Amino acid sequence: MPDSPFIPDLRQALQIPEKGIVNRILQDDEQSKVIIYGLAAGHEMNLHSAPVPAGPSCGEGQGTRHLGAETMPCGQGHVTPM
């Protein structure tokens, strides 16, 4: 993997599945780890935790994000630093 990956369009970096969820690691070193996930329409990502801060965002589509007791809509361009 290159030291500084450049992905001009994240929507082209991963094919969204018809069912379920798929992921791809874009960056993984001592400093950071970047993973993109693609969820099929109607699919839910179960409770997830990471040992480091995360910043989920929505590249395309729309849905609902549940963070603790808070529920919020999410759509293209939304990001939630955690």
PDB file as gemmi writes it, atoms N, CA and C in Angstrom:
CRYST1    1.000    1.000    1.000  90.00  90.00  90.00 P 1                      
ATOM      1  N   MET A   1       0.846  -1.179   0.000  1.00  0.00           N  
ATOM      2  CA  MET A   1       0.000   0.000   0.000  1.00  0.00           C  
ATOM      3  C   MET A   1       0.888   1.238   0.000  1.00  0.00           C  
ATOM      4  N   PRO A   2       0.619   2.260  -0.836  1.00  0.00           N  
ATOM      5  CA  PRO A   2       1.461   3.454  -0.874  1.00  0.00           C  
ATOM      6  C   PRO A   2       1.415   4.222   0.437  1.00  0.00           C  
ATOM      7  N   ASP A   3       2.471   5.042   0.676  1.00  0.00           N  
ATOM      8  CA  ASP A   3       2.538   5.835   1.901  1.00  0.00           C  
ATOM      9  C   ASP A   3       1.373   6.814   2.017  1.00  0.00           C  
ATOM     10  N   SER A   4       1.003   7.446   0.927  1.00  0.00           N  
ATOM     11  CA  SER A   4      -0.095   8.415   0.918  1.00  0.00           C  
ATOM     12  C   SER A   4      -1.085   8.042  -0.176  1.00  0.00           C  
ATOM     13  N   PRO A   5      -2.032   7.160   0.147  1.00  0.00           N  
ATOM     14  CA  PRO A   5      -2.974   6.757  -0.898  1.00  0.00           C  
ATOM     15  C   PRO A   5      -3.848   7.929  -1.329  1.00  0.00           C  
ATOM     16  N   PHE A   6      -4.104   8.015  -2.614  1.00  0.00           N  
ATOM     17  CA  PHE A   6      -4.994   9.025  -3.146  1.00  0.00           C  
ATOM     18  C   PHE A   6      -6.139   8.308  -3.822  1.00  0.00           C  
ATOM     19  N   ILE A   7      -7.332   8.557  -3.352  1.00  0.00           N  
ATOM     20  CA  ILE A   7      -8.530   7.953  -3.937  1.00  0.00           C  
ATOM     21  C   ILE A   7      -9.396   9.112  -4.411  1.00  0.00           C  
ATOM     22  N   PRO A   8      -9.460   9.343  -5.713  1.00  0.00           N  
ATOM     23  CA  PRO A   8     -10.184  10.508  -6.220  1.00  0.00           C  
ATOM     24  C   PRO A   8     -11.688  10.443  -6.011  1.00  0.00           C  
ATOM     25  N   ASP A   9     -12.242   9.248  -5.873  1.00  0.00           N  
ATOM     26  CA  ASP A   9     -13.690   9.117  -5.693  1.00  0.00           C  
ATOM     27  C   ASP A   9     -13.967   7.854  -4.874  1.00  0.00           C  
ATOM     28  N   LEU A  10     -14.296   8.021  -3.594  1.00  0.00           N  
ATOM     29  CA  LEU A  10     -14.535   6.875  -2.720  1.00  0.00           C  
ATOM     30  C   LEU A  10     -15.655   5.979  -3.223  1.00  0.00           C  
ATOM     31  N   ARG A  11     -16.602   6.570  -3.946  1.00  0.00           N  
ATOM     32  CA  ARG A  11     -17.719   5.776  -4.460  1.00  0.00           C  
ATOM     33  C   ARG A  11     -17.249   4.719  -5.448  1.00  0.00           C  
ATOM     34  N   GLN A  12     -16.061   4.926  -6.034  1.00  0.00           N  
ATOM     35  CA  GLN A  12     -15.519   3.957  -6.988  1.00  0.00           C  
ATOM     36  C   GLN A  12     -14.570   2.955  -6.315  1.00  0.00           C  
ATOM     37  N   ALA A  13     -14.255   3.167  -5.035  1.00  0.00           N  
ATOM     38  CA  ALA A  13     -13.293   2.321  -4.329  1.00  0.00           C  
ATOM     39  C   ALA A  13     -13.906   1.028  -3.806  1.00  0.00           C  
ATOM     40  N   LEU A  14     -15.218   0.926  -3.863  1.00  0.00           N  
ATOM     41  CA  LEU A  14     -15.895  -0.218  -3.269  1.00  0.00           C  
ATOM     42  C   LEU A  14     -17.218  -0.448  -3.991  1.00  0.00           C  
ATOM     43  N   GLN A  15     -17.518  -1.668  -4.302  1.00  0.00           N  
ATOM     44  CA  GLN A  15     -18.806  -1.980  -4.929  1.00  0.00           C  
ATOM     45  C   GLN A  15     -19.807  -2.329  -3.825  1.00  0.00           C  
ATOM     46  N   ILE A  16     -20.927  -1.627  -3.792  1.00  0.00           N  
ATOM     47  CA  ILE A  16     -21.955  -1.862  -2.786  1.00  0.00           C  
ATOM     48  C   ILE A  16     -22.637  -3.193  -3.090  1.00  0.00           C  
ATOM     49  N   PRO A  17     -22.735  -4.073  -2.092  1.00  0.00           N  
ATOM     50  CA  PRO A  17     -23.346  -5.375  -2.327  1.00  0.00           C  
ATOM     51  C   PRO A  17     -24.870  -5.297  -2.421  1.00  0.00           C  
ATOM     52  N   GLU A  18     -25.470  -6.302  -3.025  1.00  0.00           N  
ATOM     53  CA  GLU A  18     -26.935  -6.367  -3.066  1.00  0.00           C  
ATOM     54  C   GLU A  18     -27.490  -6.750  -1.705  1.00  0.00           C  
ATOM     55  N   LYS A  19     -26.727  -7.542  -0.941  1.00  0.00           N  
ATOM     56  CA  LYS A  19     -27.112  -7.951   0.412  1.00  0.00           C  
ATOM     57  C   LYS A  19     -25.903  -7.823   1.325  1.00  0.00           C  
ATOM     58  N   GLY A  20     -26.162  -7.466   2.574  1.00  0.00           N  
ATOM     59  CA  GLY A  20     -25.098  -7.472   3.573  1.00  0.00           C  
ATOM     60  C   GLY A  20     -24.206  -6.253   3.561  1.00  0.00           C  
ATOM     61  N   ILE A  21     -22.946  -6.477   3.940  1.00  0.00           N  
ATOM     62  CA  ILE A  21     -21.986  -5.399   4.120  1.00  0.00           C  
ATOM     63  C   ILE A  21     -20.626  -5.853   3.608  1.00  0.00           C  
ATOM     64  N   VAL A  22     -19.878  -4.930   3.062  1.00  0.00           N  
ATOM     65  CA  VAL A  22     -18.529  -5.205   2.580  1.00  0.00           C  
ATOM     66  C   VAL A  22     -17.633  -4.067   3.065  1.00  0.00           C  
ATOM     67  N   ASN A  23     -16.336  -4.357   3.283  1.00  0.00           N  
ATOM     68  CA  ASN A  23     -15.426  -3.283   3.679  1.00  0.00           C  
ATOM     69  C   ASN A  23     -14.107  -3.416   2.946  1.00  0.00           C  
ATOM     70  N   ARG A  24     -13.360  -2.326   2.936  1.00  0.00           N  
ATOM     71  CA  ARG A  24     -12.034  -2.288   2.315  1.00  0.00           C  
ATOM     72  C   ARG A  24     -11.137  -1.384   3.146  1.00  0.00           C  
ATOM     73  N   ILE A  25      -9.953  -1.876   3.455  1.00  0.00           N  
ATOM     74  CA  ILE A  25      -8.969  -1.067   4.184  1.00  0.00           C  
ATOM     75  C   ILE A  25      -8.216  -0.223   3.166  1.00  0.00           C  
ATOM     76  N   LEU A  26      -8.247   1.103   3.363  1.00  0.00           N  
ATOM     77  CA  LEU A  26      -7.569   2.019   2.452  1.00  0.00           C  
ATOM     78  C   LEU A  26      -6.204   2.442   2.984  1.00  0.00           C  
ATOM     79  N   GLN A  27      -6.063   2.491   4.299  1.00  0.00           N  
ATOM     80  CA  GLN A  27      -4.823   2.932   4.944  1.00  0.00           C  
ATOM     81  C   GLN A  27      -4.691   2.177   6.247  1.00  0.00           C  
ATOM     82  N   ASP A  28      -3.491   1.649   6.528  1.00  0.00           N  
ATOM     83  CA  ASP A  28      -3.267   0.940   7.791  1.00  0.00           C  
ATOM     84  C   ASP A  28      -1.787   1.007   8.142  1.00  0.00           C  
ATOM     85  N   ASP A  29      -1.454   1.870   9.088  1.00  0.00           N  
ATOM     86  CA  ASP A  29      -0.088   1.954   9.575  1.00  0.00           C  
ATOM     87  C   ASP A  29      -0.112   2.311  11.058  1.00  0.00           C  
ATOM     88  N   GLU A  30       1.033   2.675  11.614  1.00  0.00           N  
ATOM     89  CA  GLU A  30       1.106   2.979  13.051  1.00  0.00           C  
ATOM     90  C   GLU A  30       0.324   4.240  13.418  1.00  0.00           C  
ATOM     91  N   GLN A  31       0.100   5.120  12.452  1.00  0.00           N  
ATOM     92  CA  GLN A  31      -0.550   6.403  12.708  1.00  0.00           C  
ATOM     93  C   GLN A  31      -2.065   6.383  12.524  1.00  0.00           C  
ATOM     94  N   SER A  32      -2.541   5.590  11.574  1.00  0.00           N  
ATOM     95  CA  SER A  32      -3.970   5.648  11.267  1.00  0.00           C  
ATOM     96  C   SER A  32      -4.436   4.381  10.566  1.00  0.00           C  
ATOM     97  N   LYS A  33      -5.742   4.225  10.573  1.00  0.00           N  
ATOM     98  CA  LYS A  33      -6.381   3.135   9.836  1.00  0.00           C  
ATOM     99  C   LYS A  33      -7.660   3.709   9.233  1.00  0.00           C  
ATOM    100  N   VAL A  34      -7.806   3.561   7.938  1.00  0.00           N  
ATOM    101  CA  VAL A  34      -8.980   4.073   7.236  1.00  0.00           C  
ATOM    102  C   VAL A  34      -9.670   2.893   6.570  1.00  0.00           C  
ATOM    103  N   ILE A  35     -10.925   2.689   6.933  1.00  0.00           N  
ATOM    104  CA  ILE A  35     -11.711   1.588   6.386  1.00  0.00           C  
ATOM    105  C   ILE A  35     -12.996   2.170   5.816  1.00  0.00           C  
ATOM    106  N   ILE A  36     -13.363   1.739   4.618  1.00  0.00           N  
ATOM    107  CA  ILE A  36     -14.665   2.138   4.083  1.00  0.00           C  
ATOM    108  C   ILE A  36     -15.580   0.913   4.109  1.00  0.00           C  
ATOM    109  N   TYR A  37     -16.846   1.174   4.364  1.00  0.00           N  
ATOM    110  CA  TYR A  37     -17.857   0.124   4.429  1.00  0.00           C  
ATOM    111  C   TYR A  37     -18.935   0.437   3.408  1.00  0.00           C  
ATOM    112  N   GLY A  38     -19.457  -0.596   2.794  1.00  0.00           N  
ATOM    113  CA  GLY A  38     -20.598  -0.455   1.907  1.00  0.00           C  
ATOM    114  C   GLY A  38     -21.721  -1.324   2.430  1.00  0.00           C  
ATOM    115  N   LEU A  39     -22.864  -0.727   2.664  1.00  0.00           N  
ATOM    116  CA  LEU A  39     -24.017  -1.454   3.182  1.00  0.00           C  
ATOM    117  C   LEU A  39     -25.101  -1.522   2.111  1.00  0.00           C  
ATOM    118  N   ALA A  40     -25.656  -2.710   1.925  1.00  0.00           N  
ATOM    119  CA  ALA A  40     -26.767  -2.874   0.997  1.00  0.00           C  
ATOM    120  C   ALA A  40     -27.983  -2.123   1.535  1.00  0.00           C  
ATOM    121  N   ALA A  41     -28.874  -1.744   0.637  1.00  0.00           N  
ATOM    122  CA  ALA A  41     -30.107  -1.062   1.045  1.00  0.00           C  
ATOM    123  C   ALA A  41     -30.831  -1.897   2.095  1.00  0.00           C  
ATOM    124  N   GLY A  42     -31.240  -1.246   3.172  1.00  0.00           N  
ATOM    125  CA  GLY A  42     -31.976  -1.922   4.235  1.00  0.00           C  
ATOM    126  C   GLY A  42     -31.106  -2.655   5.239  1.00  0.00           C  
ATOM    127  N   HIS A  43     -29.790  -2.673   5.046  1.00  0.00           N  
ATOM    128  CA  HIS A  43     -28.890  -3.390   5.958  1.00  0.00           C  
ATOM    129  C   HIS A  43     -28.485  -2.502   7.125  1.00  0.00           C  
ATOM    130  N   GLU A  44     -28.297  -3.110   8.295  1.00  0.00           N  
ATOM    131  CA  GLU A  44     -27.865  -2.386   9.491  1.00  0.00           C  
ATOM    132  C   GLU A  44     -26.464  -2.819   9.882  1.00  0.00           C  
ATOM    133  N   MET A  45     -25.689  -1.860  10.370  1.00  0.00           N  
ATOM    134  CA  MET A  45     -24.392  -2.183  10.942  1.00  0.00           C  
ATOM    135  C   MET A  45     -24.619  -2.306  12.440  1.00  0.00           C  
ATOM    136  N   ASN A  46     -24.320  -3.474  12.992  1.00  0.00           N  
ATOM    137  CA  ASN A  46     -24.536  -3.709  14.419  1.00  0.00           C  
ATOM    138  C   ASN A  46     -23.607  -2.854  15.268  1.00  0.00           C  
ATOM    139  N   LEU A  47     -23.840  -2.883  16.561  1.00  0.00           N  
ATOM    140  CA  LEU A  47     -23.013  -2.156  17.503  1.00  0.00           C  
ATOM    141  C   LEU A  47     -21.547  -2.340  17.150  1.00  0.00           C  
ATOM    142  N   HIS A  48     -20.825  -1.241  17.097  1.00  0.00           N  
ATOM    143  CA  HIS A  48     -19.427  -1.279  16.689  1.00  0.00           C  
ATOM    144  C   HIS A  48     -18.618  -0.407  17.634  1.00  0.00           C  
ATOM    145  N   SER A  49     -17.447  -0.871  17.974  1.00  0.00           N  
ATOM    146  CA  SER A  49     -16.556  -0.055  18.786  1.00  0.00           C  
ATOM    147  C   SER A  49     -15.150  -0.164  18.218  1.00  0.00           C  
ATOM    148  N   ALA A  50     -14.357   0.863  18.439  1.00  0.00           N  
ATOM    149  CA  ALA A  50     -12.986   0.885  17.960  1.00  0.00           C  
ATOM    150  C   ALA A  50     -12.089   1.343  19.108  1.00  0.00           C  
ATOM    151  N   PRO A  51     -10.853   0.849  19.164  1.00  0.00           N  
ATOM    152  CA  PRO A  51      -9.950   1.235  20.242  1.00  0.00           C  
ATOM    153  C   PRO A  51      -9.381   2.650  20.075  1.00  0.00           C  
ATOM    154  N   VAL A  52      -9.698   3.312  18.971  1.00  0.00           N  
ATOM    155  CA  VAL A  52      -9.223   4.664  18.690  1.00  0.00           C  
ATOM    156  C   VAL A  52     -10.407   5.510  18.226  1.00  0.00           C  
ATOM    157  N   PRO A  53     -10.257   6.835  18.218  1.00  0.00           N  
ATOM    158  CA  PRO A  53     -11.358   7.685  17.735  1.00  0.00           C  
ATOM    159  C   PRO A  53     -11.745   7.338  16.297  1.00  0.00           C  
ATOM    160  N   ALA A  54     -13.017   7.469  16.001  1.00  0.00           N  
ATOM    161  CA  ALA A  54     -13.536   7.175  14.664  1.00  0.00           C  
ATOM    162  C   ALA A  54     -14.340   8.363  14.162  1.00  0.00           C  
ATOM    163  N   GLY A  55     -14.508   8.444  12.872  1.00  0.00           N  
ATOM    164  CA  GLY A  55     -15.298   9.513  12.268  1.00  0.00           C  
ATOM    165  C   GLY A  55     -16.148   8.978  11.140  1.00  0.00           C  
ATOM    166  N   PRO A  56     -17.238   8.284  11.470  1.00  0.00           N  
ATOM    167  CA  PRO A  56     -18.081   7.743  10.400  1.00  0.00           C  
ATOM    168  C   PRO A  56     -18.707   8.858   9.564  1.00  0.00           C  
ATOM    169  N   SER A  57     -18.761   8.605   8.267  1.00  0.00           N  
ATOM    170  CA  SER A  57     -19.393   9.565   7.365  1.00  0.00           C  
ATOM    171  C   SER A  57     -20.210   8.795   6.331  1.00  0.00           C  
ATOM    172  N   CYS A  58     -21.048   9.518   5.643  1.00  0.00           N  
ATOM    173  CA  CYS A  58     -21.900   8.908   4.623  1.00  0.00           C  
ATOM    174  C   CYS A  58     -21.492   9.475   3.268  1.00  0.00           C  
ATOM    175  N   GLY A  59     -21.025   8.605   2.384  1.00  0.00           N  
ATOM    176  CA  GLY A  59     -20.601   9.047   1.063  1.00  0.00           C  
ATOM    177  C   GLY A  59     -21.746   9.141   0.074  1.00  0.00           C  
ATOM    178  N   GLU A  60     -22.719   8.259   0.232  1.00  0.00           N  
ATOM    179  CA  GLU A  60     -23.840   8.220  -0.703  1.00  0.00           C  
ATOM    180  C   GLU A  60     -25.012   7.523  -0.033  1.00  0.00           C  
ATOM    181  N   GLY A  61     -26.211   7.891  -0.388  1.00  0.00           N  
ATOM    182  CA  GLY A  61     -27.401   7.269   0.185  1.00  0.00           C  
ATOM    183  C   GLY A  61     -27.873   8.010   1.415  1.00  0.00           C  
ATOM    184  N   GLN A  62     -28.740   7.358   2.163  1.00  0.00           N  
ATOM    185  CA  GLN A  62     -29.263   7.971   3.383  1.00  0.00           C  
ATOM    186  C   GLN A  62     -29.676   6.889   4.354  1.00  0.00           C  
ATOM    187  N   GLY A  63     -29.762   7.260   5.606  1.00  0.00           N  
ATOM    188  CA  GLY A  63     -30.143   6.292   6.626  1.00  0.00           C  
ATOM    189  C   GLY A  63     -30.332   6.977   7.958  1.00  0.00           C  
ATOM    190  N   THR A  64     -30.258   6.200   9.002  1.00  0.00           N  
ATOM    191  CA  THR A  64     -30.402   6.695  10.368  1.00  0.00           C  
ATOM    192  C   THR A  64     -29.206   6.205  11.166  1.00  0.00           C  
ATOM    193  N   ARG A  65     -28.631   7.085  11.943  1.00  0.00           N  
ATOM    194  CA  ARG A  65     -27.474   6.742  12.769  1.00  0.00           C  
ATOM    195  C   ARG A  65     -27.900   6.796  14.224  1.00  0.00           C  
ATOM    196  N   HIS A  66     -27.564   5.754  14.969  1.00  0.00           N  
ATOM    197  CA  HIS A  66     -27.859   5.682  16.402  1.00  0.00           C  
ATOM    198  C   HIS A  66     -26.542   5.749  17.160  1.00  0.00           C  
ATOM    199  N   LEU A  67     -26.380   6.765  17.974  1.00  0.00           N  
ATOM    200  CA  LEU A  67     -25.180   6.933  18.791  1.00  0.00           C  
ATOM    201  C   LEU A  67     -25.617   7.043  20.239  1.00  0.00           C  
ATOM    202  N   GLY A  68     -25.429   5.965  20.979  1.00  0.00           N  
ATOM    203  CA  GLY A  68     -25.925   5.941  22.352  1.00  0.00           C  
ATOM    204  C   GLY A  68     -27.433   6.064  22.320  1.00  0.00           C  
ATOM    205  N   ALA A  69     -27.967   7.026  23.075  1.00  0.00           N  
ATOM    206  CA  ALA A  69     -29.415   7.231  23.113  1.00  0.00           C  
ATOM    207  C   ALA A  69     -29.886   8.177  22.011  1.00  0.00           C  
ATOM    208  N   GLU A  70     -28.958   8.741  21.263  1.00  0.00           N  
ATOM    209  CA  GLU A  70     -29.297   9.728  20.241  1.00  0.00           C  
ATOM    210  C   GLU A  70     -29.492   9.061  18.877  1.00  0.00           C  
ATOM    211  N   THR A  71     -30.554   9.463  18.180  1.00  0.00           N  
ATOM    212  CA  THR A  71     -30.836   8.979  16.833  1.00  0.00           C  
ATOM    213  C   THR A  71     -30.883  10.183  15.908  1.00  0.00           C  
ATOM    214  N   MET A  72     -30.211  10.062  14.755  1.00  0.00           N  
ATOM    215  CA  MET A  72     -30.184  11.188  13.827  1.00  0.00           C  
ATOM    216  C   MET A  72     -30.182  10.679  12.399  1.00  0.00           C  
ATOM    217  N   PRO A  73     -30.755  11.463  11.489  1.00  0.00           N  
ATOM    218  CA  PRO A  73     -30.698  11.066  10.086  1.00  0.00           C  
ATOM    219  C   PRO A  73     -29.279  11.283   9.567  1.00  0.00           C  
ATOM    220  N   CYS A  74     -28.892  10.515   8.579  1.00  0.00           N  
ATOM    221  CA  CYS A  74     -27.596  10.754   7.941  1.00  0.00           C  
ATOM    222  C   CYS A  74     -27.774  10.590   6.444  1.00  0.00           C  
ATOM    223  N   GLY A  75     -26.976  11.307   5.719  1.00  0.00           N  
ATOM    224  CA  GLY A  75     -27.039  11.258   4.271  1.00  0.00           C  
ATOM    225  C   GLY A  75     -25.715  11.705   3.687  1.00  0.00           C  
ATOM    226  N   GLN A  76     -25.679  11.831   2.396  1.00  0.00           N  
ATOM    227  CA  GLN A  76     -24.455  12.161   1.694  1.00  0.00           C  
ATOM    228  C   GLN A  76     -23.776  13.387   2.293  1.00  0.00           C  
ATOM    229  N   GLY A  77     -22.502  13.233   2.644  1.00  0.00           N  
ATOM    230  CA  GLY A  77     -21.711  14.337   3.188  1.00  0.00           C  
ATOM    231  C   GLY A  77     -21.711  14.432   4.695  1.00  0.00           C  
ATOM    232  N   HIS A  78     -22.590  13.740   5.398  1.00  0.00           N  
ATOM    233  CA  HIS A  78     -22.627  13.803   6.854  1.00  0.00           C  
ATOM    234  C   HIS A  78     -21.392  13.120   7.442  1.00  0.00           C  
ATOM    235  N   VAL A  79     -20.869  13.686   8.503  1.00  0.00           N  
ATOM    236  CA  VAL A  79     -19.765  13.071   9.234  1.00  0.00           C  
ATOM    237  C   VAL A  79     -20.019  13.280  10.721  1.00  0.00           C  
ATOM    238  N   THR A  80     -19.644  12.294  11.528  1.00  0.00           N  
ATOM    239  CA  THR A  80     -19.856  12.343  12.975  1.00  0.00           C  
ATOM    240  C   THR A  80     -18.541  11.995  13.683  1.00  0.00           C  
ATOM    241  N   PRO A  81     -17.703  12.994  13.999  1.00  0.00           N  
ATOM    242  CA  PRO A  81     -16.484  12.672  14.759  1.00  0.00           C  
ATOM    243  C   PRO A  81     -16.845  12.107  16.127  1.00  0.00           C  
ATOM    244  N   MET A  82     -16.203  11.027  16.511  1.00  0.00           N  
ATOM    245  CA  MET A  82     -16.503  10.393  17.800  1.00  0.00           C  
ATOM    246  C   MET A  82     -15.219  10.178  18.578  1.00  0.00           C  
TER     247      MET A  82                                                      
END                                                                             
